[in-house]
């Protein structure tokens, strides 16, 4: 599986979030969804409350640095974080139009 090491963990009271930097050893680069699931399990927050800032790794190595902001709920995350164009487009589409 993956080996996880917390590099930095900081509580930001102004934005009501926890800012973390973790180091992961994995066979392949984790997707944003996989990283979100790993963080939600390790820090006991809902996966919808995780905002991945960056996933970086060096060429040829199997180690990756992940920076993320963790919120206690999706509503708190949405009130602080800006949405990407893709995320905004996905929410504006009706549910039946996705097919």
Residue, then its C-alpha position, 0 to 999 in steps of 0.5 A: x500500500x502507501x506509506x504516509x508521513x506528515x511533514x507539517x500540520x498547521x491549524x488556521x483559525x481564521x479560515x477554520x481549516x487545517x493546512x497539511x503537507x504530507x509525504x507519500x511513498x507509492x508505486x504510481x502518482x496518486x490522483x486528486x481523488x485518491x489523495x483526498x481519500x487518503x487524507x480524509x481517512x488519516x485526519x478524520x474529515x469528510x472527503x468533500x471537505x478536502x481541498x488538494x493544493x498540489x501533488x508533486x513528485x520527482x521524475x523516476x522516484x516513487x515519492x510524492x509531496x501533497x499539500x492540502x487544506x482540510x475543512x470540517x464540512x463541505x459548506x466551510x470549504x465552499x465558503x473559503x475556496x475558489x472553484x475551478x472552471x471544471x468544478x463550477x461547470x459540473x455543478x451547474x449541469x443538471x443531473x440528467x444531462x451528464x449521460 
